[in-house]
């Protein structure tokens, strides 16, 4: 895009990579003709891939035309402020610093707006890096809160597993006493109840993962959102559930192993 294109209100445009892929796929888009509101445009270039903005918008799903062309065919010109521009996006090289660039832009705009040293600025300059930092901080706080909620849920689930295993030990006292009386070692009893606790927690983890996956797919289908399934996250969730079962199953397992065989056999 050159100053000459803007001066002539040329019907040319630059395509973002996402829009290029939607319209042309693997074909060469340079030189192709497109119509925007029945106005023919010629593609003269492809923009570099930028990815999502800090607000989650796809910055590559765009088509850029000269400012004069946009005013003539699409947005029109304000009679009160014929040179009015809503916003300007500036990209600077790695060698420059954001502070220096913002200071230079502020000086230029104050000069163009005819603002004296004592007058307030009639424009706003913002740095997307600062917005990205705020977004990152917010995401970190939300992640911390979700981690805390998940930890509480794990503790509550673990206590539930422990209570179930304690009830199981109480109901199977005679069985445990019989095993110990016929030669089973205490560590065998511990291993048995630890395996049962881990199996119970793993089953709960699998059910929870399947329910969460089904819920995510259903919400995505209803709202039209894309759903990305991370298999490693599902495996990690089930593994954490199994570990939780093992940890909270230690107390019931040790309690079962410490039973006196003779007293256990006399239990009704």
C-alpha positions in Angstrom: 0.0 0.0 0.0 1.6 3.3 -1.1 0.7 7.0 -0.7 -0.1 7.0 -4.4 -2.8 4.4 -3.8 -4.4 6.6 -1.1 -4.1 9.8 -3.2 -5.9 8.1 -6.2 -8.4 6.3 -4.0 -7.2 3.1 -5.8 -9.4 0.0 -5.6 -6.7 -2.2 -4.1 -6.5 -4.2 -0.9 -4.3 -6.2 1.4 -5.6 -9.5 2.7 -5.0 -11.0 6.1 -3.9 -14.7 6.1 -7.1 -16.0 7.6 -9.3 -14.2 5.0 -6.9 -15.3 2.3 -7.3 -18.9 3.4 -11.1 -18.6 3.5 -11.4 -17.1 0.0 -8.5 -18.7 -1.9 -7.2 -21.7 0.1 -3.9 -22.7 -1.3 -4.3 -20.7 -4.6 -2.3 -17.6 -5.2 -4.4 -14.5 -4.2 -2.1 -11.8 -5.6 -3.7 -10.1 -8.5 -7.1 -11.7 -7.9 -10.3 -9.5 -8.1 -12.7 -9.2 -5.2 -16.0 -7.3 -4.8 -16.9 -5.5 -1.6 -20.4 -4.0 -1.7 -20.3 -4.5 -5.5 -17.1 -2.5 -5.7 -14.3 -4.4 -7.5 -10.9 -4.5 -5.8 -7.6 -6.1 -6.7 -5.5 -8.0 -4.2 -2.0 -6.5 -4.2 -0.5 -8.2 -1.1 -0.9 -10.5 1.9 -0.4 -9.2 5.4 2.0 -11.0 7.8 0.3 -13.3 10.3 -0.4 -11.5 13.6 -2.6 -14.0 15.5 -5.2 -13.0 18.1 -5.3 -9.6 19.7 -5.4 -9.1 23.5 -9.2 -9.1 23.3 -9.3 -12.5 21.5 -10.0 -11.1 18.0 -8.4 -12.6 14.9 -6.2 -9.9 13.5 -5.7 -11.9 10.3 -9.4 -12.0 9.4 -9.2 -8.5 7.8 -8.9 -6.7 4.4 -7.2 -3.3 4.3 -8.0 -0.7 1.7 -6.6 2.9 1.3 -8.2 5.4 3.6 -9.4 7.6 0.8 -10.9 4.6 -0.9 -12.8 3.6 2.2 -14.2 7.1 2.7 -15.3 7.3 -0.9 -17.0 3.9 -1.2 -17.9 2.8 2.4 -17.7 5.1 5.4 -18.1 8.5 3.8 -16.6 11.8 5.1 -17.7 13.9 8.0 -18.5 17.4 6.8 -17.7 18.8 10.2 -14.3 17.0 10.4 -13.4 15.9 6.9 -10.0 14.7 8.1 -11.3 12.8 11.1 -9.8 9.4 11.9 -11.1 7.2 14.6 -7.9 5.4 15.4 -4.4 4.7 14.0 -2.5 1.5 14.6 1.3 1.9 14.6 3.9 -0.9 14.4 7.5 -0.1 15.2 10.7 -2.0 14.8 12.5 -3.9 17.6 15.2 -1.3 17.8 12.7 1.3 19.0 11.1 1.5 22.5 7.4 2.0 23.0 8.0 5.0 25.2 10.1 6.8 22.5 7.5 6.0 19.8 4.6 7.1 21.9 6.4 10.4 22.8 7.1 11.1 19.1 3.5 10.3 18.1 2.2 12.6 20.9 4.4 15.5 19.8 3.3 15.0 16.2 -0.4 14.9 17.1 -0.2 17.9 19.4 1.4 19.8 16.5 -1.2 18.7 14.0 -4.0 19.5 16.4 -2.6 22.9 17.2 -2.3 22.2 20.9 -0.2 24.5 22.9 2.0 23.4 25.8 -0.7 24.3 28.4 -3.6 22.6 26.6 -4.8 19.1 27.3 -4.4 16.4 24.7 -7.5 15.8 22.5 -6.4 12.3 21.7 -5.5 9.1 23.5 -2.4 7.0 22.9 -2.3 3.5 24.3 0.2 0.7 24.2 -1.2 -2.8 23.4 1.7 -4.3 25.4 0.2 -2.6 28.6 -3.2 -4.0 27.7 -1.7 -7.4 27.2 0.0 -7.1 30.6 -3.3 -6.3 32.3 -5.0 -9.2 30.4 -2.2 -11.5 31.5 -2.5 -10.4 35.1 -6.3 -11.0 35.0 -5.8 -14.5 33.5 -3.3 -15.3 36.2 -5.7 -14.3 38.9 -8.5 -16.3 37.3 -6.2 -19.3 37.0 -5.2 -19.0 40.6 -8.9 -18.9 41.7 -9.8 -21.9 39.5 -6.8 -23.8 41.0 -8.0 -23.0 44.5 -11.5 -24.2 43.7 -10.1 -27.4 42.1 -7.9 -28.0 45.1 -10.9 -27.7 47.5 -12.9 -30.0 45.2 -10.0 -32.6 45.3 -9.9 -32.4 49.1 -13.6 -32.8 49.4 -13.5 -35.7 47.0 -10.6 -37.3 48.8 -12.5 -37.1 52.1 -15.4 -38.7 50.4 -13.2 -41.6 49.2 -11.7 -41.9 52.7 -15.2 -42.1 54.3 -16.3 -44.8 51.8 -13.2 -46.8 52.5 -13.7 -46.5 56.3 -17.2 -47.8 55.9 -15.9 -50.6 53.7 -13.3 -51.6 56.3 -16.0 -51.7 59.0 -18.3 -53.8 56.9 -15.5 -56.2 55.9 -13.9 -56.6 59.4 -14.4 -60.4 59.5 -12.9 -60.8 56.0 -9.9 -58.8 57.0 -9.5 -60.8 60.2 -9.8 -64.1 58.2 -7.1 -63.0 55.7 -4.7 -62.0 58.5 -5.5 -65.3 60.4 -4.6 -67.5 57.3 -1.2 -65.8 56.8 -1.8 -62.6 54.9 0.7 -59.9 55.7 -0.4 -56.5 56.9 1.2 -54.8 53.9 -1.0 -57.1 51.7 -4.1 -55.7 53.4 -2.7 -52.1 53.0 -2.1 -52.8 49.3 -5.6 -54.2 48.8 -7.4 -51.2 50.2 -5.1 -48.8 48.5 -5.8 -50.4 45.1 -9.5 -50.2 45.9 -9.3 -46.6 46.9 -7.3 -45.7 43.8 -9.7 -47.6 41.5 -12.7 -45.9 43.1 -11.1 -42.4 42.6 -10.0 -43.3 39.1 -13.5 -44.3 38.1 -14.8 -41.0 39.5 -12.1 -39.2 37.5 -13.0 -41.0 34.3 -16.7 -40.2 34.8 -15.9 -36.6 35.5 -13.7 -36.2 32.5 -16.3 -37.8 30.2 -19.0 -35.6 31.7 -16.8 -32.4 31.3 -15.9 -33.4 27.7 -19.6 -34.0 26.8 -20.6 -30.7 28.4 -17.9 -28.7 26.5 -18.9 -30.3 23.2 -22.6 -29.6 23.9 -21.9 -26.0 24.8 -19.7 -25.5 21.8 -22.3 -26.9 19.5 -25.0 -24.8 21.0 -23.0 -21.5 21.1 -21.1 -22.1 17.9 -17.7 -22.0 19.6 -14.8 -24.1 18.5 -13.8 -26.8 21.0 -10.2 -27.8 21.5 -9.7 -31.1 23.3 -6.3 -31.6 25.0 -5.9 -35.3 25.6 -2.9 -34.7 27.9 -5.2 -32.6 30.2 -7.8 -35.4 30.4 -5.1 -37.9 31.2 -3.6 -35.6 33.8 -7.1 -35.1 35.4 -7.6 -38.8 35.7 -4.1 -39.3 37.1 -4.6 -36.6 39.7 -7.9 -38.3 40.7 -6.1 -41.6 41.1 -3.3 -40.0 43.2 -6.0 -38.3 45.4 -7.5 -41.7 46.0 -4.2 -43.2 47.0 -3.4 -40.4 49.4 -6.8 -40.4 51.1 -6.9 -44.2 51.1 -3.8 -44.6 53.2 -5.6 -44.0 56.6 -8.4 -46.6 56.0 -5.8 -49.1 54.6 -3.5 -48.7 57.6 -6.5 -49.0 59.9 -7.6 -52.2 58.3 -4.1 -53.7 58.5 -3.8 -52.9 62.2 -6.9 -54.9 63.1 -6.4 -57.7 65.6 -7.3 -61.0 63.7 -8.9 -62.6 66.7 -11.0 -59.6 67.6 -11.9 -59.1 63.9 -13.1 -62.7 63.6 -15.4 -62.3 66.6 -17.1 -59.2 65.0 -20.7 -59.8 64.0 
